[in-house]
């Protein structure tokens, strides 16, 4: 299944926090091992944020100057 993921990054190291412009990425669960177990849009959102934010472990955000937040996940019609 393919999904369009719209996400942005938040810089948590400054007050007020700053945000990047949202960007879109196509995720194909059939070819991307990170998302191979995803069956729902929620699964994709969780896997996407987990991959980008917790590369080095579950107890620390990988890059506090660029924490990723998913805004939307939209299934892409393959028909």
Secondary structure, DSSP 8 states (H G I E B T S, - for coil): -EEEEEEEEEETTSSS-EE---EEEEEETTT-GGGTT--SHHHHHHHHHHHHH-TT-TTS-S-TTSEEEEEEEEE----
